[in-house]
């Protein structure tokens, strides 16, 4: 995706921030419902991954991005979750 104007760039940045905010809320809620404490950095890691995966992709990619990023976060933070 090529962004040619500064207005479009600002819009894309705003969209990414909104996606990240919703993602952070979702990750926090999921961890809380599971009775787990969110390890430091896991929310940012997962949501940065998700935002990157969603950048320029259609709505059909949401589930794929969620699955991919959950797998990456589990690889990185899984041992931390199991020791809490």
PyMOL Python script that loads the backbone (N, CA, C, O; Angstrom):
from pymol import cmd

cmd.read_pdbstr("""\
ATOM      1  N   UNK A   1       0.845  -1.169   0.000  1.00  0.00           N
ATOM      2  CA  UNK A   1       0.000   0.000   0.000  1.00  0.00           C
ATOM      3  C   UNK A   1       0.888   1.230   0.000  1.00  0.00           C
ATOM      4  O   UNK A   1       1.770   1.356   0.850  1.00  0.00           O
ATOM      5  N   UNK A   2       0.673   2.121  -0.924  1.00  0.00           N
ATOM      6  CA  UNK A   2       1.464   3.334  -1.031  1.00  0.00           C
ATOM      7  C   UNK A   2       0.638   4.506  -0.549  1.00  0.00           C
ATOM      8  O   UNK A   2      -0.471   4.734  -1.033  1.00  0.00           O
ATOM      9  N   UNK A   3       1.167   5.236   0.388  1.00  0.00           N
ATOM     10  CA  UNK A   3       0.481   6.416   0.900  1.00  0.00           C
ATOM     11  C   UNK A   3       1.188   7.618   0.306  1.00  0.00           C
ATOM     12  O   UNK A   3       2.398   7.783   0.463  1.00  0.00           O
ATOM     13  N   UNK A   4       0.417   8.461  -0.384  1.00  0.00           N
ATOM     14  CA  UNK A   4       1.051   9.532  -1.140  1.00  0.00           C
ATOM     15  C   UNK A   4       0.889  10.916  -0.530  1.00  0.00           C
ATOM     16  O   UNK A   4       1.577  11.844  -0.954  1.00  0.00           O
ATOM     17  N   UNK A   5       0.015  11.090   0.441  1.00  0.00           N
ATOM     18  CA  UNK A   5      -0.152  12.408   1.038  1.00  0.00           C
ATOM     19  C   UNK A   5       0.040  12.334   2.531  1.00  0.00           C
ATOM     20  O   UNK A   5      -0.164  11.289   3.149  1.00  0.00           O
ATOM     21  N   UNK A   6       0.435  13.458   3.108  1.00  0.00           N
ATOM     22  CA  UNK A   6       0.641  13.481   4.553  1.00  0.00           C
ATOM     23  C   UNK A   6      -0.670  13.280   5.290  1.00  0.00           C
ATOM     24  O   UNK A   6      -0.671  12.726   6.390  1.00  0.00           O
ATOM     25  N   UNK A   7      -1.784  13.712   4.721  1.00  0.00           N
ATOM     26  CA  UNK A   7      -3.090  13.485   5.334  1.00  0.00           C
ATOM     27  C   UNK A   7      -3.411  12.010   5.398  1.00  0.00           C
ATOM     28  O   UNK A   7      -3.939  11.533   6.403  1.00  0.00           O
ATOM     29  N   UNK A   8      -3.100  11.282   4.344  1.00  0.00           N
ATOM     30  CA  UNK A   8      -3.330   9.835   4.339  1.00  0.00           C
ATOM     31  C   UNK A   8      -2.434   9.140   5.346  1.00  0.00           C
ATOM     32  O   UNK A   8      -2.853   8.187   6.004  1.00  0.00           O
ATOM     33  N   UNK A   9      -1.212   9.610   5.467  1.00  0.00           N
ATOM     34  CA  UNK A   9      -0.274   9.032   6.426  1.00  0.00           C
ATOM     35  C   UNK A   9      -0.779   9.241   7.852  1.00  0.00           C
ATOM     36  O   UNK A   9      -0.708   8.329   8.676  1.00  0.00           O
ATOM     37  N   UNK A  10      -1.282  10.427   8.140  1.00  0.00           N
ATOM     38  CA  UNK A  10      -1.831  10.702   9.467  1.00  0.00           C
ATOM     39  C   UNK A  10      -3.043   9.826   9.733  1.00  0.00           C
ATOM     40  O   UNK A  10      -3.207   9.316  10.841  1.00  0.00           O
ATOM     41  N   UNK A  11      -3.888   9.646   8.740  1.00  0.00           N
ATOM     42  CA  UNK A  11      -5.078   8.798   8.886  1.00  0.00           C
ATOM     43  C   UNK A  11      -4.665   7.353   9.163  1.00  0.00           C
ATOM     44  O   UNK A  11      -5.234   6.706  10.043  1.00  0.00           O
ATOM     45  N   UNK A  12      -3.695   6.852   8.430  1.00  0.00           N
ATOM     46  CA  UNK A  12      -3.218   5.482   8.640  1.00  0.00           C
ATOM     47  C   UNK A  12      -2.659   5.316  10.040  1.00  0.00           C
ATOM     48  O   UNK A  12      -2.891   4.293  10.684  1.00  0.00           O
ATOM     49  N   UNK A  13      -1.924   6.313  10.518  1.00  0.00           N
ATOM     50  CA  UNK A  13      -1.363   6.263  11.858  1.00  0.00           C
ATOM     51  C   UNK A  13      -2.469   6.267  12.909  1.00  0.00           C
ATOM     52  O   UNK A  13      -2.404   5.514  13.881  1.00  0.00           O
ATOM     53  N   UNK A  14      -3.476   7.104  12.721  1.00  0.00           N
ATOM     54  CA  UNK A  14      -4.611   7.142  13.643  1.00  0.00           C
ATOM     55  C   UNK A  14      -5.335   5.804  13.668  1.00  0.00           C
ATOM     56  O   UNK A  14      -5.706   5.319  14.737  1.00  0.00           O
ATOM     57  N   UNK A  15      -5.537   5.205  12.502  1.00  0.00           N
ATOM     58  CA  UNK A  15      -6.198   3.904  12.425  1.00  0.00           C
ATOM     59  C   UNK A  15      -5.396   2.849  13.171  1.00  0.00           C
ATOM     60  O   UNK A  15      -5.969   2.036  13.896  1.00  0.00           O
ATOM     61  N   UNK A  16      -4.094   2.849  13.005  1.00  0.00           N
ATOM     62  CA  UNK A  16      -3.241   1.877  13.688  1.00  0.00           C
ATOM     63  C   UNK A  16      -3.324   2.046  15.196  1.00  0.00           C
ATOM     64  O   UNK A  16      -3.356   1.056  15.928  1.00  0.00           O
ATOM     65  N   UNK A  17      -3.358   3.272  15.665  1.00  0.00           N
ATOM     66  CA  UNK A  17      -3.466   3.526  17.103  1.00  0.00           C
ATOM     67  C   UNK A  17      -4.802   3.034  17.642  1.00  0.00           C
ATOM     68  O   UNK A  17      -4.857   2.468  18.734  1.00  0.00           O
ATOM     69  N   UNK A  18      -5.873   3.242  16.892  1.00  0.00           N
ATOM     70  CA  UNK A  18      -7.194   2.771  17.318  1.00  0.00           C
ATOM     71  C   UNK A  18      -7.234   1.240  17.356  1.00  0.00           C
ATOM     72  O   UNK A  18      -7.769   0.651  18.295  1.00  0.00           O
ATOM     73  N   UNK A  19      -6.670   0.609  16.340  1.00  0.00           N
ATOM     74  CA  UNK A  19      -6.606  -0.855  16.310  1.00  0.00           C
ATOM     75  C   UNK A  19      -5.833  -1.353  17.526  1.00  0.00           C
ATOM     76  O   UNK A  19      -6.246  -2.310  18.180  1.00  0.00           O
ATOM     77  N   UNK A  20      -4.720  -0.709  17.826  1.00  0.00           N
ATOM     78  CA  UNK A  20      -3.889  -1.132  18.956  1.00  0.00           C
ATOM     79  C   UNK A  20      -4.631  -0.961  20.283  1.00  0.00           C
ATOM     80  O   UNK A  20      -4.517  -1.810  21.166  1.00  0.00           O
ATOM     81  N   UNK A  21      -5.390   0.128  20.432  1.00  0.00           N
ATOM     82  CA  UNK A  21      -6.152   0.353  21.664  1.00  0.00           C
ATOM     83  C   UNK A  21      -7.184  -0.752  21.878  1.00  0.00           C
ATOM     84  O   UNK A  21      -7.302  -1.293  22.978  1.00  0.00           O
ATOM     85  N   UNK A  22      -7.930  -1.085  20.827  1.00  0.00           N
ATOM     86  CA  UNK A  22      -8.928  -2.153  20.943  1.00  0.00           C
ATOM     87  C   UNK A  22      -8.252  -3.490  21.229  1.00  0.00           C
ATOM     88  O   UNK A  22      -8.760  -4.290  22.015  1.00  0.00           O
ATOM     89  N   UNK A  23      -7.131  -3.728  20.605  1.00  0.00           N
ATOM     90  CA  UNK A  23      -6.391  -4.965  20.818  1.00  0.00           C
ATOM     91  C   UNK A  23      -5.923  -5.068  22.271  1.00  0.00           C
ATOM     92  O   UNK A  23      -6.067  -6.118  22.897  1.00  0.00           O
ATOM     93  N   UNK A  24      -5.369  -3.990  22.804  1.00  0.00           N
ATOM     94  CA  UNK A  24      -4.884  -4.001  24.187  1.00  0.00           C
ATOM     95  C   UNK A  24      -6.023  -4.311  25.156  1.00  0.00           C
ATOM     96  O   UNK A  24      -5.844  -5.072  26.107  1.00  0.00           O
ATOM     97  N   UNK A  25      -7.186  -3.723  24.915  1.00  0.00           N
ATOM     98  CA  UNK A  25      -8.340  -3.987  25.775  1.00  0.00           C
ATOM     99  C   UNK A  25      -8.739  -5.459  25.686  1.00  0.00           C
ATOM    100  O   UNK A  25      -9.071  -6.081  26.695  1.00  0.00           O
ATOM    101  N   UNK A  26      -8.704  -6.004  24.484  1.00  0.00           N
ATOM    102  CA  UNK A  26      -9.073  -7.401  24.272  1.00  0.00           C
ATOM    103  C   UNK A  26      -8.085  -8.355  24.946  1.00  0.00           C
ATOM    104  O   UNK A  26      -8.497  -9.319  25.591  1.00  0.00           O
ATOM    105  N   UNK A  27      -6.798  -8.094  24.801  1.00  0.00           N
ATOM    106  CA  UNK A  27      -5.771  -8.936  25.413  1.00  0.00           C
ATOM    107  C   UNK A  27      -5.900  -8.882  26.938  1.00  0.00           C
ATOM    108  O   UNK A  27      -5.844  -9.915  27.606  1.00  0.00           O
ATOM    109  N   UNK A  28      -6.070  -7.691  27.478  1.00  0.00           N
ATOM    110  CA  UNK A  28      -6.210  -7.542  28.932  1.00  0.00           C
ATOM    111  C   UNK A  28      -7.430  -8.288  29.445  1.00  0.00           C
ATOM    112  O   UNK A  28      -7.363  -8.967  30.470  1.00  0.00           O
ATOM    113  N   UNK A  29      -8.545  -8.165  28.735  1.00  0.00           N
ATOM    114  CA  UNK A  29      -9.776  -8.849  29.146  1.00  0.00           C
ATOM    115  C   UNK A  29      -9.617 -10.368  29.079  1.00  0.00           C
ATOM    116  O   UNK A  29     -10.054 -11.078  29.985  1.00  0.00           O
ATOM    117  N   UNK A  30      -9.004 -10.860  28.026  1.00  0.00           N
ATOM    118  CA  UNK A  30      -8.814 -12.305  27.871  1.00  0.00           C
ATOM    119  C   UNK A  30      -7.931 -12.861  28.983  1.00  0.00           C
ATOM    120  O   UNK A  30      -8.214 -13.928  29.527  1.00  0.00           O
ATOM    121  N   UNK A  31      -6.883 -12.153  29.316  1.00  0.00           N
ATOM    122  CA  UNK A  31      -5.989 -12.616  30.380  1.00  0.00           C
ATOM    123  C   UNK A  31      -6.703 -12.588  31.729  1.00  0.00           C
ATOM    124  O   UNK A  31      -6.564 -13.511  32.532  1.00  0.00           O
ATOM    125  N   UNK A  32      -7.455 -11.541  31.968  1.00  0.00           N
ATOM    126  CA  UNK A  32      -8.203 -11.421  33.220  1.00  0.00           C
ATOM    127  C   UNK A  32      -9.235 -12.534  33.353  1.00  0.00           C
ATOM    128  O   UNK A  32      -9.376 -13.132  34.419  1.00  0.00           O
ATOM    129  N   UNK A  33      -9.955 -12.810  32.272  1.00  0.00           N
ATOM    130  CA  UNK A  33     -10.957 -13.880  32.293  1.00  0.00           C
ATOM    131  C   UNK A  33     -10.311 -15.244  32.527  1.00  0.00           C
ATOM    132  O   UNK A  33     -10.922 -16.135  33.117  1.00  0.00           O
ATOM    133  N   UNK A  34      -9.087 -15.397  32.065  1.00  0.00           N
ATOM    134  CA  UNK A  34      -8.373 -16.660  32.256  1.00  0.00           C
ATOM    135  C   UNK A  34      -7.724 -16.730  33.639  1.00  0.00           C
ATOM    136  O   UNK A  34      -7.131 -17.748  33.997  1.00  0.00           O
ATOM    137  N   UNK A  35      -7.836 -15.648  34.413  1.00  0.00           N
ATOM    138  CA  UNK A  35      -7.244 -15.630  35.742  1.00  0.00           C
ATOM    139  C   UNK A  35      -5.738 -15.479  35.723  1.00  0.00           C
ATOM    140  O   UNK A  35      -5.063 -15.876  36.673  1.00  0.00           O
ATOM    141  N   UNK A  36      -5.199 -14.908  34.652  1.00  0.00           N
ATOM    142  CA  UNK A  36      -3.753 -14.756  34.496  1.00  0.00           C
ATOM    143  C   UNK A  36      -3.360 -13.285  34.567  1.00  0.00           C
ATOM    144  O   UNK A  36      -4.155 -12.401  34.249  1.00  0.00           O
ATOM    145  N   UNK A  37      -2.146 -13.045  34.981  1.00  0.00           N
ATOM    146  CA  UNK A  37      -1.583 -11.704  34.984  1.00  0.00           C
ATOM    147  C   UNK A  37      -0.850 -11.501  33.667  1.00  0.00           C
ATOM    148  O   UNK A  37      -0.060 -12.346  33.246  1.00  0.00           O
ATOM    149  N   UNK A  38      -1.113 -10.393  33.035  1.00  0.00           N
ATOM    150  CA  UNK A  38      -0.476 -10.075  31.760  1.00  0.00           C
ATOM    151  C   UNK A  38       1.001  -9.772  31.989  1.00  0.00           C
ATOM    152  O   UNK A  38       1.326  -8.791  32.659  1.00  0.00           O
ATOM    153  N   UNK A  39       1.908 -10.595  31.446  1.00  0.00           N
ATOM    154  CA  UNK A  39       3.339 -10.324  31.609  1.00  0.00           C
ATOM    155  C   UNK A  39       3.721  -8.990  30.972  1.00  0.00           C
ATOM    156  O   UNK A  39       3.147  -8.586  29.961  1.00  0.00           O
ATOM    157  N   UNK A  40       4.682  -8.325  31.567  1.00  0.00           N
ATOM    158  CA  UNK A  40       5.137  -7.045  31.042  1.00  0.00           C
ATOM    159  C   UNK A  40       5.573  -7.198  29.583  1.00  0.00           C
ATOM    160  O   UNK A  40       6.367  -8.079  29.252  1.00  0.00           O
ATOM    161  N   UNK A  41       5.061  -6.358  28.743  1.00  0.00           N
ATOM    162  CA  UNK A  41       5.427  -6.330  27.332  1.00  0.00           C
ATOM    163  C   UNK A  41       4.569  -7.206  26.438  1.00  0.00           C
ATOM    164  O   UNK A  41       4.584  -7.034  25.219  1.00  0.00           O
ATOM    165  N   UNK A  42       3.819  -8.144  27.012  1.00  0.00           N
ATOM    166  CA  UNK A  42       3.047  -9.071  26.178  1.00  0.00           C
ATOM    167  C   UNK A  42       1.939  -8.356  25.397  1.00  0.00           C
ATOM    168  O   UNK A  42       1.716  -8.659  24.224  1.00  0.00           O
ATOM    169  N   UNK A  43       1.254  -7.421  26.029  1.00  0.00           N
ATOM    170  CA  UNK A  43       0.190  -6.691  25.344  1.00  0.00           C
ATOM    171  C   UNK A  43       0.731  -5.893  24.167  1.00  0.00           C
ATOM    172  O   UNK A  43       0.175  -5.938  23.069  1.00  0.00           O
ATOM    173  N   UNK A  44       1.818  -5.162  24.399  1.00  0.00           N
ATOM    174  CA  UNK A  44       2.429  -4.382  23.323  1.00  0.00           C
ATOM    175  C   UNK A  44       2.929  -5.285  22.199  1.00  0.00           C
ATOM    176  O   UNK A  44       2.738  -4.986  21.020  1.00  0.00           O
ATOM    177  N   UNK A  45       3.568  -6.386  22.573  1.00  0.00           N
ATOM    178  CA  UNK A  45       4.088  -7.324  21.573  1.00  0.00           C
ATOM    179  C   UNK A  45       2.957  -7.866  20.699  1.00  0.00           C
ATOM    180  O   UNK A  45       3.039  -7.840  19.471  1.00  0.00           O
ATOM    181  N   UNK A  46       1.902  -8.356  21.348  1.00  0.00           N
ATOM    182  CA  UNK A  46       0.791  -8.970  20.631  1.00  0.00           C
ATOM    183  C   UNK A  46       0.067  -7.953  19.760  1.00  0.00           C
ATOM    184  O   UNK A  46      -0.262  -8.238  18.608  1.00  0.00           O
ATOM    185  N   UNK A  47      -0.180  -6.772  20.307  1.00  0.00           N
ATOM    186  CA  UNK A  47      -0.957  -5.773  19.566  1.00  0.00           C
ATOM    187  C   UNK A  47      -0.147  -5.087  18.469  1.00  0.00           C
ATOM    188  O   UNK A  47      -0.704  -4.675  17.452  1.00  0.00           O
ATOM    189  N   UNK A  48       1.147  -4.964  18.669  1.00  0.00           N
ATOM    190  CA  UNK A  48       1.988  -4.452  17.576  1.00  0.00           C
ATOM    191  C   UNK A  48       1.991  -5.446  16.423  1.00  0.00           C
ATOM    192  O   UNK A  48       1.928  -5.055  15.257  1.00  0.00           O
ATOM    193  N   UNK A  49       2.063  -6.718  16.751  1.00  0.00           N
ATOM    194  CA  UNK A  49       1.995  -7.779  15.743  1.00  0.00           C
ATOM    195  C   UNK A  49       0.671  -7.698  14.994  1.00  0.00           C
ATOM    196  O   UNK A  49       0.643  -7.711  13.763  1.00  0.00           O
ATOM    197  N   UNK A  50      -0.419  -7.613  15.741  1.00  0.00           N
ATOM    198  CA  UNK A  50      -1.746  -7.581  15.136  1.00  0.00           C
ATOM    199  C   UNK A  50      -1.908  -6.362  14.229  1.00  0.00           C
ATOM    200  O   UNK A  50      -2.415  -6.476  13.114  1.00  0.00           O
ATOM    201  N   UNK A  51      -1.477  -5.202  14.710  1.00  0.00           N
ATOM    202  CA  UNK A  51      -1.587  -3.971  13.918  1.00  0.00           C
ATOM    203  C   UNK A  51      -0.782  -4.097  12.630  1.00  0.00           C
ATOM    204  O   UNK A  51      -1.243  -3.700  11.560  1.00  0.00           O
ATOM    205  N   UNK A  52       0.416  -4.649  12.739  1.00  0.00           N
ATOM    206  CA  UNK A  52       1.263  -4.846  11.557  1.00  0.00           C
ATOM    207  C   UNK A  52       0.603  -5.810  10.575  1.00  0.00           C
ATOM    208  O   UNK A  52       0.598  -5.563   9.369  1.00  0.00           O
ATOM    209  N   UNK A  53       0.048  -6.904  11.085  1.00  0.00           N
ATOM    210  CA  UNK A  53      -0.607  -7.892  10.227  1.00  0.00           C
ATOM    211  C   UNK A  53      -1.846  -7.319   9.541  1.00  0.00           C
ATOM    212  O   UNK A  53      -2.154  -7.687   8.408  1.00  0.00           O
ATOM    213  N   UNK A  54      -2.552  -6.425  10.219  1.00  0.00           N
ATOM    214  CA  UNK A  54      -3.779  -5.860   9.667  1.00  0.00           C
ATOM    215  C   UNK A  54      -3.518  -4.698   8.715  1.00  0.00           C
ATOM    216  O   UNK A  54      -4.395  -4.347   7.924  1.00  0.00           O
ATOM    217  N   UNK A  55      -2.347  -4.102   8.772  1.00  0.00           N
ATOM    218  CA  UNK A  55      -2.037  -2.938   7.959  1.00  0.00           C
ATOM    219  C   UNK A  55      -2.219  -3.242   6.472  1.00  0.00           C
ATOM    220  O   UNK A  55      -1.489  -4.043   5.889  1.00  0.00           O
ATOM    221  N   UNK A  56      -3.194  -2.591   5.888  1.00  0.00           N
ATOM    222  CA  UNK A  56      -3.435  -2.739   4.463  1.00  0.00           C
ATOM    223  C   UNK A  56      -4.199  -3.980   4.068  1.00  0.00           C
ATOM    224  O   UNK A  56      -4.332  -4.263   2.878  1.00  0.00           O
ATOM    225  N   UNK A  57      -4.708  -4.732   5.034  1.00  0.00           N
ATOM    226  CA  UNK A  57      -5.438  -5.949   4.715  1.00  0.00           C
ATOM    227  C   UNK A  57      -6.920  -5.760   5.012  1.00  0.00           C
ATOM    228  O   UNK A  57      -7.296  -4.896   5.804  1.00  0.00           O
ATOM    229  N   UNK A  58      -7.728  -6.545   4.397  1.00  0.00           N
ATOM    230  CA  UNK A  58      -9.172  -6.451   4.562  1.00  0.00           C
ATOM    231  C   UNK A  58      -9.672  -7.096   5.832  1.00  0.00           C
ATOM    232  O   UNK A  58      -8.921  -7.747   6.558  1.00  0.00           O
ATOM    233  N   UNK A  59     -10.931  -6.909   6.086  1.00  0.00           N
ATOM    234  CA  UNK A  59     -11.572  -7.403   7.297  1.00  0.00           C
ATOM    235  C   UNK A  59     -11.494  -8.923   7.407  1.00  0.00           C
ATOM    236  O   UNK A  59     -11.492  -9.443   8.523  1.00  0.00           O
ATOM    237  N   UNK A  60     -11.432  -9.643   6.312  1.00  0.00           N
ATOM    238  CA  UNK A  60     -11.363 -11.105   6.336  1.00  0.00           C
ATOM    239  C   UNK A  60     -10.074 -11.601   6.980  1.00  0.00           C
ATOM    240  O   UNK A  60      -9.988 -12.762   7.378  1.00  0.00           O
ATOM    241  N   UNK A  61      -9.088 -10.746   7.083  1.00  0.00           N
ATOM    242  CA  UNK A  61      -7.795 -11.137   7.640  1.00  0.00           C
ATOM    243  C   UNK A  61      -7.734 -11.038   9.160  1.00  0.00           C
ATOM    244  O   UNK A  61      -6.725 -11.421   9.752  1.00  0.00           O
ATOM    245  N   UNK A  62      -8.773 -10.541   9.801  1.00  0.00           N
ATOM    246  CA  UNK A  62      -8.741 -10.343  11.246  1.00  0.00           C
ATOM    247  C   UNK A  62      -8.468 -11.652  11.981  1.00  0.00           C
ATOM    248  O   UNK A  62      -7.579 -11.708  12.831  1.00  0.00           O
ATOM    249  N   UNK A  63      -9.206 -12.685  11.669  1.00  0.00           N
ATOM    250  CA  UNK A  63      -9.020 -13.966  12.367  1.00  0.00           C
ATOM    251  C   UNK A  63      -7.633 -14.545  12.118  1.00  0.00           C
ATOM    252  O   UNK A  63      -7.020 -15.113  13.022  1.00  0.00           O
ATOM    253  N   UNK A  64      -7.141 -14.402  10.894  1.00  0.00           N
ATOM    254  CA  UNK A  64      -5.802 -14.890  10.582  1.00  0.00           C
ATOM    255  C   UNK A  64      -4.752 -14.124  11.384  1.00  0.00           C
ATOM    256  O   UNK A  64      -3.816 -14.717  11.918  1.00  0.00           O
ATOM    257  N   UNK A  65      -4.914 -12.804  11.465  1.00  0.00           N
ATOM    258  CA  UNK A  65      -3.965 -11.980  12.210  1.00  0.00           C
ATOM    259  C   UNK A  65      -4.015 -12.320  13.696  1.00  0.00           C
ATOM    260  O   UNK A  65      -2.973 -12.413  14.344  1.00  0.00           O
ATOM    261  N   UNK A  66      -5.214 -12.505  14.240  1.00  0.00           N
ATOM    262  CA  UNK A  66      -5.350 -12.870  15.648  1.00  0.00           C
ATOM    263  C   UNK A  66      -4.634 -14.192  15.931  1.00  0.00           C
ATOM    264  O   UNK A  66      -3.869 -14.298  16.889  1.00  0.00           O
ATOM    265  N   UNK A  67      -4.884 -15.178  15.103  1.00  0.00           N
ATOM    266  CA  UNK A  67      -4.273 -16.493  15.309  1.00  0.00           C
ATOM    267  C   UNK A  67      -2.749 -16.411  15.232  1.00  0.00           C
ATOM    268  O   UNK A  67      -2.052 -16.930  16.103  1.00  0.00           O
ATOM    269  N   UNK A  68      -2.239 -15.766  14.201  1.00  0.00           N
ATOM    270  CA  UNK A  68      -0.803 -15.630  14.010  1.00  0.00           C
ATOM    271  C   UNK A  68      -0.149 -14.949  15.213  1.00  0.00           C
ATOM    272  O   UNK A  68       0.862 -15.427  15.726  1.00  0.00           O
ATOM    273  N   UNK A  69      -0.722 -13.844  15.658  1.00  0.00           N
ATOM    274  CA  UNK A  69      -0.110 -13.068  16.736  1.00  0.00           C
ATOM    275  C   UNK A  69      -0.254 -13.752  18.092  1.00  0.00           C
ATOM    276  O   UNK A  69       0.633 -13.633  18.938  1.00  0.00           O
ATOM    277  N   UNK A  70      -1.359 -14.467  18.311  1.00  0.00           N
ATOM    278  CA  UNK A  70      -1.495 -15.244  19.547  1.00  0.00           C
ATOM    279  C   UNK A  70      -0.430 -16.338  19.594  1.00  0.00           C
ATOM    280  O   UNK A  70       0.158 -16.592  20.646  1.00  0.00           O
ATOM    281  N   UNK A  71      -0.185 -16.979  18.464  1.00  0.00           N
ATOM    282  CA  UNK A  71       0.854 -18.014  18.408  1.00  0.00           C
ATOM    283  C   UNK A  71       2.227 -17.426  18.703  1.00  0.00           C
ATOM    284  O   UNK A  71       3.004 -18.018  19.453  1.00  0.00           O
ATOM    285  N   UNK A  72       2.539 -16.259  18.117  1.00  0.00           N
ATOM    286  CA  UNK A  72       3.840 -15.618  18.358  1.00  0.00           C
ATOM    287  C   UNK A  72       3.972 -15.226  19.825  1.00  0.00           C
ATOM    288  O   UNK A  72       5.029 -15.428  20.423  1.00  0.00           O
ATOM    289  N   UNK A  73       2.908 -14.665  20.419  1.00  0.00           N
ATOM    290  CA  UNK A  73       2.960 -14.263  21.830  1.00  0.00           C
ATOM    291  C   UNK A  73       3.109 -15.483  22.726  1.00  0.00           C
ATOM    292  O   UNK A  73       3.839 -15.436  23.716  1.00  0.00           O
ATOM    293  N   UNK A  74       2.429 -16.570  22.393  1.00  0.00           N
ATOM    294  CA  UNK A  74       2.541 -17.795  23.196  1.00  0.00           C
ATOM    295  C   UNK A  74       3.965 -18.349  23.137  1.00  0.00           C
ATOM    296  O   UNK A  74       4.491 -18.827  24.142  1.00  0.00           O
ATOM    297  N   UNK A  75       4.583 -18.284  21.966  1.00  0.00           N
ATOM    298  CA  UNK A  75       5.967 -18.740  21.835  1.00  0.00           C
ATOM    299  C   UNK A  75       6.900 -17.913  22.729  1.00  0.00           C
ATOM    300  O   UNK A  75       7.811 -18.447  23.363  1.00  0.00           O
ATOM    301  N   UNK A  76       6.650 -16.603  22.765  1.00  0.00           N
ATOM    302  CA  UNK A  76       7.536 -15.703  23.517  1.00  0.00           C
ATOM    303  C   UNK A  76       7.204 -15.663  25.007  1.00  0.00           C
ATOM    304  O   UNK A  76       8.113 -15.631  25.836  1.00  0.00           O
ATOM    305  N   UNK A  77       5.915 -15.664  25.360  1.00  0.00           N
ATOM    306  CA  UNK A  77       5.507 -15.456  26.747  1.00  0.00           C
ATOM    307  C   UNK A  77       4.910 -16.699  27.415  1.00  0.00           C
ATOM    308  O   UNK A  77       4.644 -16.672  28.616  1.00  0.00           O
ATOM    309  N   UNK A  78       4.695 -17.774  26.674  1.00  0.00           N
ATOM    310  CA  UNK A  78       4.085 -18.963  27.236  1.00  0.00           C
ATOM    311  C   UNK A  78       4.723 -19.448  28.521  1.00  0.00           C
ATOM    312  O   UNK A  78       4.010 -19.732  29.483  1.00  0.00           O
ATOM    313  N   UNK A  79       6.052 -19.554  28.572  1.00  0.00           N
ATOM    314  CA  UNK A  79       6.691 -20.001  29.815  1.00  0.00           C
ATOM    315  C   UNK A  79       6.381 -19.075  30.997  1.00  0.00           C
ATOM    316  O   UNK A  79       6.261 -19.543  32.129  1.00  0.00           O
ATOM    317  N   UNK A  80       6.251 -17.779  30.748  1.00  0.00           N
ATOM    318  CA  UNK A  80       5.914 -16.838  31.818  1.00  0.00           C
ATOM    319  C   UNK A  80       4.504 -17.084  32.328  1.00  0.00           C
ATOM    320  O   UNK A  80       4.252 -16.980  33.529  1.00  0.00           O
ATOM    321  N   UNK A  81       3.600 -17.404  31.444  1.00  0.00           N
ATOM    322  CA  UNK A  81       2.210 -17.639  31.824  1.00  0.00           C
ATOM    323  C   UNK A  81       2.079 -18.907  32.653  1.00  0.00           C
ATOM    324  O   UNK A  81       1.248 -18.966  33.560  1.00  0.00           O
ATOM    325  N   UNK A  82       2.874 -19.908  32.364  1.00  0.00           N
ATOM    326  CA  UNK A  82       2.793 -21.175  33.054  1.00  0.00           C
ATOM    327  C   UNK A  82       3.378 -21.130  34.461  1.00  0.00           C
ATOM    328  O   UNK A  82       3.065 -21.988  35.286  1.00  0.00           O
ATOM    329  N   UNK A  83       4.221 -20.142  34.746  1.00  0.00           N
ATOM    330  CA  UNK A  83       4.848 -20.057  36.055  1.00  0.00           C
ATOM    331  C   UNK A  83       4.087 -19.163  37.012  1.00  0.00           C
ATOM    332  O   UNK A  83       4.473 -19.048  38.175  1.00  0.00           O
ATOM    333  N   UNK A  84       3.030 -18.533  36.568  1.00  0.00           N
ATOM    334  CA  UNK A  84       2.291 -17.603  37.442  1.00  0.00           C
ATOM    335  C   UNK A  84       1.218 -18.314  38.214  1.00  0.00           C
ATOM    336  O   UNK A  84       0.501 -17.688  38.995  1.00  0.00           O
TER     337      UNK A  84
END
""", "prot")
cmd.dss("prot")
cmd.show_as("cartoon", "prot")
cmd.util.cbc("prot")
cmd.orient("prot")
